Amino acid sequence: MRMQLHEPAGPLLSGRDLRVAFGGTEALRGVNIDIHAGEIVAVMGPSGSGKSTLLHVLAGVLKPDTGSVTYNKVEITALNEAARSALRLSDFGFVFQFGQLLPDLTAIDNVTIPLMLSGVKRRDALRQAATWLDRLGLNGHGDKLPGELSGGQAQRVAIARALVTAPQVVFADEPTGSLDSLAAENVMVTLTELARATGTTVVIITHDPRTASYADREVIVRDGRITAGQSAEALRL
């Protein structure tokens, strides 16, 4: 069940004093971050900086060792795994570097997956998926397998899958990392234009300044800490 949005009196998604360690390695070292409804935020940093760990914590995939994540005034770090999974299905969408499309399913069937997991009947799911594929310029490609698509086409299928449930937040982890410059530009234009048209909040993890340039603002992560881009005003309690 989708979480009902409260009036935007503060950030839609926030993390406070987030700390995560893998063995003796600290991936996050007391991160504080606020993301407001409708924002497109690029979280930048070199490989190993902790930016992907931050995405997984904000999305409720990974529980931090200490600290809290609040989404829509609900502390999701206090939820059990089943509740976090339900939240990810209802309110969050995901785009990954290599798309992570199921190779044995057609493009349209890949897009229907989150709808059918949410209980939408297959006929309705197919109709909604076809609408999104058409919106993303993929009309006529719905019956193709991922291996029959170009990298840019496959990533647009992944965007359709992320947006088809009308999520409140889309998490995009290196969405252009496997694409050439032209395909990367097309994917980012598509993602950001659709997000702004639907009011969707987007968190982009990237090391590429060109990808980050499509965001409203940038947050820089180095050595598990935010070092730039997070305003003091946004972090006021």
Backbone bond lengths (Angstrom), bond angles and torsions (degrees), N, CA, C in turn:
res aa  C-N    CA-C-N  psi(-1)  N-CA   C-N-CA  omega(-1)  CA-C   N-CA-C  phi
1 M - - - 1.465 - - 1.523 109.16 -
2 R 1.313 116.30 131.68 1.456 120.57 -178.44 1.514 110.07 -68.10
3 M 1.339 115.07 138.65 1.452 120.88 178.11 1.521 109.04 -75.60
4 Q 1.334 117.03 127.72 1.457 120.77 -179.60 1.521 109.82 -69.93
5 L 1.328 115.72 129.28 1.458 119.73 -178.34 1.521 110.95 -74.87
6 H 1.339 115.81 137.23 1.449 122.01 173.46 1.522 109.17 -84.47
7 E 1.330 114.64 169.31 1.456 118.50 175.43 1.531 108.90 -61.62
8 P 1.353 117.93 140.55 1.463 121.31 -175.11 1.521 113.00 -72.83
9 A 1.362 117.19 69.07 1.453 121.85 179.85 1.520 111.28 -88.41
10 G 1.301 118.03 1.55 1.451 122.79 -178.37 1.506 108.64 -170.51
11 P 1.321 116.92 -166.59 1.465 119.82 -179.76 1.521 111.98 -65.71
12 L 1.318 115.54 146.87 1.456 120.51 174.80 1.522 110.19 -73.82
13 L 1.324 116.11 -38.50 1.461 121.98 -175.82 1.522 108.18 -136.74
14 S 1.321 116.53 129.84 1.458 119.02 -179.50 1.518 110.91 -145.23
15 G 1.312 115.51 149.71 1.454 122.72 174.20 1.512 109.63 -123.85
16 R 1.319 116.73 140.72 1.451 122.01 -179.47 1.521 110.64 -128.99
17 D 1.331 115.87 124.69 1.465 124.08 175.72 1.532 111.47 49.64
18 L 1.327 116.47 49.09 1.463 121.70 -176.74 1.524 110.61 -77.99
19 R 1.331 113.99 123.55 1.458 120.77 179.92 1.523 109.28 -131.28
20 V 1.327 115.24 130.42 1.468 121.85 178.43 1.521 107.59 -139.76
21 A 1.336 115.88 132.78 1.465 120.49 175.79 1.515 108.85 -128.33
22 F 1.312 115.64 139.76 1.459 122.70 173.61 1.529 107.01 -112.91
23 G 1.339 115.32 103.41 1.452 118.25 -172.66 1.514 109.08 65.47
24 G 1.310 116.38 -126.11 1.458 119.99 178.48 1.504 114.40 -94.14
25 T 1.337 116.83 6.63 1.460 120.99 -177.37 1.518 110.26 -101.66
26 E 1.316 117.45 123.89 1.460 122.18 177.55 1.527 109.03 -87.25
27 A 1.330 115.65 113.46 1.465 120.25 179.18 1.520 111.66 -84.86
28 L 1.334 116.95 -37.97 1.464 122.00 175.33 1.526 107.52 -127.48
29 R 1.337 115.35 135.53 1.465 120.40 -174.20 1.528 110.88 -126.25
30 G 1.314 116.22 66.34 1.455 119.89 176.41 1.507 113.78 81.63
31 V 1.331 117.33 47.37 1.465 122.24 -177.63 1.523 111.15 -78.92
32 N 1.329 116.58 134.95 1.461 124.24 170.28 1.525 107.84 -119.51
33 I 1.323 116.84 131.68 1.459 120.11 -178.61 1.519 110.00 -152.47
34 D 1.318 116.90 141.34 1.461 123.80 174.01 1.517 109.25 -123.92
35 I 1.337 115.61 137.36 1.462 122.25 176.67 1.517 107.46 -131.13
36 H 1.316 116.32 126.23 1.464 121.20 -174.84 1.530 111.30 -97.43
37 A 1.309 115.34 156.47 1.465 121.82 -178.14 1.523 110.35 -57.84
38 G 1.327 116.07 132.31 1.448 121.83 177.63 1.514 114.77 84.29
39 E 1.322 117.76 -4.83 1.462 121.37 179.01 1.518 111.44 -75.93
40 I 1.320 115.70 149.31 1.463 122.23 166.06 1.519 106.34 -113.81
41 V 1.320 115.84 112.59 1.459 122.53 -173.94 1.523 109.21 -116.32
42 A 1.315 116.55 130.47 1.460 121.79 174.84 1.518 108.88 -101.84
43 V 1.327 116.36 122.27 1.461 121.99 174.64 1.521 106.54 -99.30
44 M 1.330 115.90 112.36 1.462 121.52 -173.67 1.520 111.32 -110.05
45 G 1.317 114.60 157.88 1.452 120.27 175.80 1.509 109.95 163.67
46 P 1.317 117.02 160.08 1.465 120.34 178.77 1.513 111.55 -70.50
47 S 1.320 116.26 168.38 1.455 121.41 176.60 1.523 109.55 -57.65
48 G 1.337 116.03 133.62 1.454 120.73 179.74 1.504 114.91 84.34
49 S 1.334 117.70 7.23 1.461 120.85 -177.46 1.519 113.04 -78.06
50 G 1.347 117.10 -18.55 1.456 120.67 -178.18 1.509 113.97 108.22
51 K 1.339 117.12 1.17 1.469 119.07 -174.53 1.531 112.65 -67.07
52 S 1.336 118.64 -39.42 1.470 119.57 178.65 1.523 111.16 -70.52
53 T 1.334 116.86 -35.28 1.468 119.69 174.44 1.515 110.05 -61.29
54 L 1.323 116.86 -40.92 1.463 120.64 178.04 1.520 110.69 -60.69
55 L 1.330 117.84 -44.18 1.460 120.57 177.74 1.529 110.61 -58.60
56 H 1.318 117.70 -46.49 1.466 120.77 -177.86 1.525 111.56 -63.77
57 V 1.330 116.74 -34.56 1.463 119.96 177.97 1.523 110.72 -71.24
58 L 1.347 117.12 -45.21 1.465 120.33 -179.93 1.523 111.86 -63.05
59 A 1.340 116.89 -32.24 1.467 121.23 -178.48 1.526 112.77 -85.40
60 G 1.321 117.34 -0.80 1.457 119.56 179.42 1.510 114.28 76.87
61 V 1.330 116.87 13.26 1.465 120.39 177.10 1.528 109.77 -77.87
62 L 1.307 115.56 -37.31 1.460 122.48 -177.72 1.525 108.81 -123.89
63 K 1.332 117.10 131.67 1.462 120.42 176.32 1.522 108.51 -87.15
64 P 1.326 117.33 132.76 1.468 119.41 178.73 1.528 110.70 -70.38
65 D 1.314 115.90 157.90 1.465 119.90 174.89 1.522 110.31 -66.34
66 T 1.318 115.76 -40.93 1.460 121.41 173.70 1.524 108.15 -142.88
67 G 1.329 115.60 164.61 1.454 120.61 -179.32 1.518 111.71 97.68
68 S 1.323 115.78 178.73 1.461 120.58 -175.89 1.520 111.23 -141.55
69 V 1.327 114.66 151.63 1.462 122.75 172.48 1.519 107.39 -121.25
70 T 1.311 115.97 128.48 1.462 121.73 178.92 1.517 109.12 -117.78
71 Y 1.325 115.59 128.29 1.459 121.79 175.98 1.516 108.02 -122.57
72 N 1.321 116.87 123.59 1.456 121.44 177.56 1.531 111.20 52.36
73 K 1.341 114.53 41.99 1.464 123.81 176.86 1.528 113.89 70.21
74 V 1.321 117.34 12.37 1.467 121.50 175.79 1.529 108.13 -113.78
75 E 1.317 116.95 129.51 1.453 120.61 179.00 1.524 109.24 -78.05
76 I 1.330 116.23 100.81 1.463 119.28 -174.50 1.522 111.96 -75.77
77 T 1.318 117.64 -19.51 1.460 119.47 175.81 1.525 111.35 -69.18
78 A 1.329 117.61 -15.45 1.465 120.91 177.77 1.530 112.12 -91.05
79 L 1.335 117.04 -6.74 1.464 120.60 -179.46 1.521 110.42 -81.71
80 N 1.333 115.83 153.96 1.461 118.84 174.92 1.529 109.58 -78.81
81 E 1.333 115.91 173.30 1.466 120.30 -174.25 1.520 111.78 -60.96
82 A 1.338 117.58 -40.60 1.463 120.76 -179.12 1.526 110.68 -62.10
83 A 1.322 116.78 -42.06 1.462 120.62 -179.33 1.526 110.80 -69.11
84 R 1.330 117.01 -38.39 1.468 119.55 177.57 1.524 110.93 -66.94
85 S 1.320 117.08 -38.37 1.467 120.64 177.73 1.525 110.70 -63.38
86 A 1.330 116.29 -42.68 1.465 120.44 178.46 1.524 110.82 -63.36
87 L 1.334 116.47 -38.45 1.460 120.52 178.62 1.526 110.93 -65.61
88 R 1.321 116.42 -42.97 1.471 119.37 178.77 1.527 111.05 -62.09
89 L 1.312 116.93 -36.66 1.454 120.29 -179.47 1.522 111.72 -71.34
90 S 1.331 117.69 -37.63 1.462 120.69 -174.28 1.518 113.92 -87.58
91 D 1.345 117.32 -36.02 1.462 120.13 -169.26 1.523 114.82 -115.49
92 F 1.321 117.74 -16.50 1.462 121.18 -174.53 1.525 111.45 -117.15
93 G 1.321 115.86 147.34 1.456 122.36 171.76 1.522 108.49 -124.56
94 F 1.339 116.63 157.13 1.457 120.58 -174.61 1.523 111.10 -135.36
95 V 1.337 115.37 136.85 1.458 122.98 172.19 1.523 106.68 -126.90
96 F 1.333 116.85 126.80 1.464 121.03 -176.52 1.522 111.11 -111.23
97 Q 1.327 115.78 167.47 1.465 121.16 -174.92 1.523 112.39 -56.93
98 F 1.324 117.35 -44.67 1.461 120.73 -177.23 1.534 111.60 -105.55
99 G 1.328 116.53 21.87 1.450 121.31 176.07 1.514 114.49 76.28
100 Q 1.336 115.94 -42.91 1.462 122.52 -177.59 1.527 111.33 53.39
101 L 1.324 115.48 42.45 1.461 120.00 172.07 1.520 108.52 -77.03
102 L 1.320 116.61 147.70 1.462 120.34 176.45 1.524 108.43 -73.81
103 P 1.336 118.37 119.83 1.466 121.00 -168.99 1.522 114.57 -67.83
104 D 1.326 117.66 -22.65 1.464 120.72 -177.57 1.526 113.08 -93.46
105 L 1.334 116.91 1.03 1.461 121.18 178.13 1.520 109.50 -109.62
106 T 1.316 116.47 146.33 1.456 120.76 176.73 1.524 110.25 -67.07
107 A 1.308 115.56 168.52 1.460 120.61 179.10 1.520 111.06 -57.32
108 I 1.316 117.26 -46.89 1.462 119.45 -176.87 1.523 111.41 -67.15
109 D 1.327 117.29 -35.45 1.461 119.64 178.21 1.523 110.83 -69.21
110 N 1.332 117.68 -35.40 1.456 120.05 174.85 1.520 111.13 -59.90
111 V 1.324 116.43 -40.62 1.463 120.00 -178.10 1.523 111.38 -70.21
112 T 1.318 117.63 -29.31 1.464 119.73 -178.75 1.532 113.39 -74.59
113 I 1.332 118.60 -15.13 1.466 121.22 -171.95 1.534 113.20 -53.37
114 P 1.346 119.77 -54.65 1.472 117.80 -178.35 1.523 113.04 -64.48
115 L 1.324 117.63 -30.58 1.461 120.27 177.43 1.522 111.01 -66.22
116 M 1.310 116.77 -46.31 1.456 120.09 -177.53 1.526 111.35 -70.14
117 L 1.342 116.67 -33.30 1.460 119.39 174.34 1.529 111.08 -65.10
118 S 1.334 115.98 -25.26 1.466 120.97 178.05 1.522 112.58 -86.18
119 G 1.331 117.10 -1.24 1.457 120.57 177.18 1.513 115.28 97.07
120 V 1.334 117.80 8.14 1.461 120.49 178.08 1.527 109.30 -74.12
121 K 1.327 116.43 136.17 1.468 120.56 179.06 1.527 110.17 -63.93
122 R 1.335 115.52 148.29 1.460 120.22 -172.92 1.531 111.88 -58.03
123 R 1.314 117.61 -41.09 1.466 119.41 -178.85 1.524 110.92 -61.01
124 D 1.336 116.15 -44.51 1.463 119.85 178.73 1.521 111.58 -68.40
125 A 1.341 115.83 -37.95 1.462 120.03 178.91 1.526 110.95 -62.75
126 L 1.323 117.09 -42.18 1.459 121.12 178.69 1.528 111.28 -64.03
127 R 1.310 116.10 -39.29 1.466 119.84 179.40 1.528 110.48 -64.73
128 Q 1.325 116.91 -46.09 1.455 119.98 179.74 1.534 111.20 -65.55
129 A 1.330 116.45 -40.59 1.470 120.43 179.22 1.520 110.79 -62.63
130 A 1.324 116.90 -42.49 1.460 120.64 -179.91 1.530 110.81 -63.23
131 T 1.325 116.63 -37.78 1.458 120.49 177.79 1.524 111.36 -61.55
132 W 1.341 116.07 -42.66 1.452 119.87 -179.20 1.521 111.72 -71.29
133 L 1.315 117.73 -38.84 1.464 119.20 177.15 1.523 110.47 -62.27
134 D 1.315 117.10 -40.48 1.459 120.84 177.44 1.533 110.48 -64.26
135 R 1.330 115.70 -40.72 1.466 120.65 -179.89 1.524 111.55 -63.69
136 L 1.328 115.73 -27.92 1.455 121.27 -179.37 1.525 112.75 -96.09
137 G 1.333 116.34 14.06 1.456 120.56 176.38 1.513 114.11 74.33
138 L 1.330 117.43 26.28 1.460 121.96 -177.23 1.523 112.56 -114.48
139 N 1.305 116.32 22.87 1.462 120.06 175.97 1.530 109.17 -59.50
140 G 1.319 116.58 128.87 1.455 121.24 -178.17 1.513 113.78 93.46
141 H 1.325 117.43 -3.64 1.459 121.36 -179.97 1.533 112.43 -109.07
142 G 1.309 116.54 1.15 1.460 119.75 -174.42 1.515 114.47 -62.75
143 D 1.331 117.70 -29.26 1.464 120.96 -177.88 1.524 112.80 -89.92
144 K 1.331 117.42 2.22 1.457 120.35 -179.35 1.524 110.67 -85.46
145 L 1.327 115.51 146.44 1.454 120.96 172.95 1.531 109.11 -79.25
146 P 1.324 118.34 156.40 1.459 120.39 -179.51 1.522 113.64 -52.76
147 G 1.323 117.27 -36.10 1.458 120.60 179.87 1.511 114.00 -68.06
148 E 1.329 116.88 -13.99 1.462 121.45 178.85 1.529 112.13 -95.57
149 L 1.332 116.73 1.68 1.456 121.88 -179.36 1.517 110.45 -105.18
150 S 1.321 116.41 153.45 1.459 119.89 171.39 1.526 108.69 -71.30
151 G 1.337 115.83 167.92 1.454 119.17 178.81 1.516 112.75 -59.58
152 G 1.324 116.14 -42.71 1.459 120.01 179.04 1.516 112.58 -66.48
153 Q 1.330 117.11 -39.62 1.461 120.34 177.38 1.526 111.15 -64.21
154 A 1.328 116.08 -43.80 1.461 119.57 179.75 1.528 111.01 -62.50
155 Q 1.335 116.97 -37.35 1.457 118.80 179.85 1.519 111.14 -71.09
156 R 1.335 117.83 -30.57 1.466 119.71 174.97 1.524 110.99 -70.36
157 V 1.336 117.09 -32.25 1.472 119.49 172.25 1.525 109.46 -62.48
158 A 1.327 116.64 -41.76 1.463 120.83 178.34 1.528 111.20 -62.77
159 I 1.335 116.91 -37.34 1.463 120.34 176.53 1.524 110.14 -65.60
160 A 1.328 116.49 -42.73 1.470 119.84 177.11 1.524 110.34 -59.24
161 R 1.327 116.83 -42.85 1.468 120.40 178.80 1.526 111.01 -62.98
162 A 1.334 117.07 -36.99 1.456 120.80 -179.37 1.519 112.51 -70.85
163 L 1.341 117.22 -33.14 1.464 121.16 -173.82 1.518 114.30 -97.02
164 V 1.330 117.54 -12.37 1.463 120.05 -170.98 1.526 113.01 -63.51
165 T 1.329 117.82 -26.50 1.466 120.28 179.75 1.523 112.55 -91.14
166 A 1.333 117.51 7.63 1.467 123.05 -177.56 1.521 111.07 54.94
167 P 1.342 117.55 57.52 1.463 120.37 -178.21 1.524 111.68 -70.12
168 Q 1.323 115.64 159.37 1.459 120.04 174.88 1.528 111.05 -80.63
169 V 1.344 116.49 -31.97 1.460 121.60 -177.31 1.528 109.06 -134.25
170 V 1.323 116.73 133.62 1.463 121.99 171.59 1.528 108.10 -112.16
171 F 1.328 115.79 128.25 1.449 122.70 175.36 1.525 107.92 -103.00
172 A 1.313 116.87 120.49 1.468 121.82 -177.81 1.522 108.92 -117.85
173 D 1.325 116.67 111.04 1.460 122.11 -176.04 1.523 109.49 -99.49
174 E 1.331 116.83 105.30 1.465 123.16 -177.28 1.537 111.17 48.72
175 P 1.338 118.27 55.97 1.466 120.40 -172.92 1.516 114.95 -65.32
176 T 1.338 117.20 -17.15 1.469 120.34 179.81 1.523 112.14 -114.14
177 G 1.318 117.27 8.49 1.450 120.83 -171.88 1.516 115.15 -62.88
178 S 1.332 117.07 -25.15 1.467 119.97 -178.11 1.521 112.85 -106.97
179 L 1.344 117.11 12.29 1.465 121.08 -173.50 1.521 111.81 -111.67
180 D 1.347 115.31 153.80 1.457 118.65 171.90 1.529 109.06 -73.66
181 S 1.327 116.57 171.65 1.465 120.45 -170.76 1.522 112.72 -62.13
182 L 1.338 118.40 -39.51 1.462 120.52 -179.13 1.514 110.87 -69.05
183 A 1.331 117.39 -46.00 1.463 120.41 178.58 1.530 110.48 -63.40
184 A 1.335 116.71 -38.08 1.462 120.47 178.91 1.521 110.92 -62.49
185 E 1.327 116.61 -42.58 1.462 120.46 178.85 1.525 110.60 -63.24
186 N 1.328 117.47 -43.97 1.460 120.83 179.81 1.528 111.69 -62.70
187 V 1.331 116.46 -40.74 1.467 120.52 179.89 1.526 110.38 -65.19
188 M 1.335 117.63 -44.16 1.461 119.85 -177.86 1.523 111.93 -69.79
189 V 1.321 117.36 -37.79 1.466 119.52 175.33 1.519 110.20 -61.48
190 T 1.324 116.13 -44.94 1.462 120.74 -179.85 1.518 111.15 -62.45
191 L 1.327 116.77 -49.86 1.461 120.78 -176.80 1.520 111.93 -62.07
192 T 1.331 116.92 -47.39 1.462 119.44 -175.57 1.528 112.31 -72.30
193 E 1.328 117.27 -37.04 1.470 118.94 177.91 1.522 111.14 -65.24
194 L 1.326 117.23 -42.98 1.461 120.29 178.89 1.517 111.04 -66.90
195 A 1.328 117.00 -39.31 1.464 120.11 179.57 1.522 110.63 -62.77
196 R 1.324 116.38 -43.65 1.465 119.02 -179.43 1.524 111.11 -69.28
197 A 1.331 116.90 -34.35 1.463 120.07 179.26 1.525 111.69 -68.24
198 T 1.325 117.25 -31.22 1.471 121.37 -177.20 1.519 112.95 -101.95
199 G 1.333 117.96 -3.94 1.457 120.98 -178.73 1.517 113.73 73.60
200 T 1.326 116.76 21.26 1.455 121.21 -177.64 1.526 110.69 -79.79
201 T 1.312 116.12 135.49 1.460 121.85 173.87 1.524 108.46 -79.35
202 V 1.335 116.92 137.31 1.466 120.48 -178.38 1.525 109.65 -129.42
203 V 1.319 115.50 131.29 1.468 122.48 173.60 1.526 107.06 -113.90
204 I 1.324 116.27 114.54 1.463 122.11 -176.54 1.526 108.95 -107.19
205 I 1.307 117.11 123.96 1.458 122.50 172.69 1.521 107.45 -97.20
206 T 1.338 116.76 123.85 1.459 118.94 -177.13 1.526 110.53 -158.69
207 H 1.311 115.41 155.21 1.465 121.13 170.41 1.526 110.53 -108.28
208 D 1.347 116.44 0.04 1.458 122.62 -172.36 1.532 110.79 -98.58
209 P 1.320 119.41 115.92 1.461 121.07 179.26 1.531 113.43 -58.53
210 R 1.332 118.19 -31.88 1.465 120.08 179.56 1.520 110.74 -66.85
211 T 1.319 116.96 -39.71 1.467 120.39 176.49 1.523 110.01 -66.82
212 A 1.322 116.84 -43.21 1.462 120.98 -178.85 1.527 112.21 -64.17
213 S 1.340 117.11 -25.96 1.467 120.25 -176.61 1.527 112.63 -65.16
214 Y 1.320 117.65 -15.71 1.463 120.61 178.69 1.526 112.23 -82.94
215 A 1.315 117.18 -8.89 1.460 121.06 -178.51 1.528 111.34 -84.23
216 D 1.328 115.21 164.01 1.461 120.66 175.63 1.519 111.03 -75.09
217 R 1.317 116.41 -32.17 1.463 120.66 177.08 1.524 108.96 -156.05
218 E 1.340 114.18 164.79 1.456 120.89 -177.88 1.526 110.28 -120.31
219 V 1.320 115.07 144.02 1.456 122.72 173.63 1.527 106.52 -121.49
220 I 1.311 117.37 127.32 1.463 121.89 -176.27 1.529 109.43 -101.84
221 V 1.338 116.06 126.97 1.463 122.13 177.62 1.523 108.95 -113.96
222 R 1.321 116.03 128.00 1.461 121.72 175.00 1.523 109.16 -138.25
223 D 1.318 115.34 131.27 1.468 120.81 177.50 1.518 112.45 51.73
224 G 1.332 115.64 40.55 1.452 119.84 174.76 1.506 116.08 79.03
225 R 1.341 116.47 7.98 1.465 120.02 179.65 1.524 109.79 -129.39
226 I 1.332 116.49 149.54 1.464 120.64 171.68 1.515 107.38 -79.97
227 T 1.334 115.48 122.05 1.464 120.43 -175.18 1.519 112.95 -108.36
228 A 1.335 117.55 -13.66 1.464 120.10 -179.59 1.516 109.37 -165.21
229 G 1.342 115.45 156.95 1.456 120.93 171.08 1.508 115.15 95.27
230 Q 1.333 119.31 -8.47 1.455 121.79 179.27 1.512 108.22 -104.83
231 S 1.317 116.63 111.06 1.457 119.37 -175.40 1.520 111.64 -72.27
232 A 1.312 115.53 150.99 1.467 120.31 177.63 1.519 111.02 -63.91
233 E 1.340 116.14 -35.59 1.462 119.71 -179.07 1.527 110.72 -62.62
234 A 1.338 115.88 -39.01 1.456 119.21 -178.43 1.511 112.34 -67.55
235 L 1.345 117.23 -22.15 1.451 120.60 -175.61 1.541 112.44 -98.72
236 R 1.299 118.68 6.61 1.457 120.19 178.13 1.523 109.74 -66.34
237 L 1.307 117.80 133.95 1.472 122.25 -179.40 1.523 109.61 -83.67
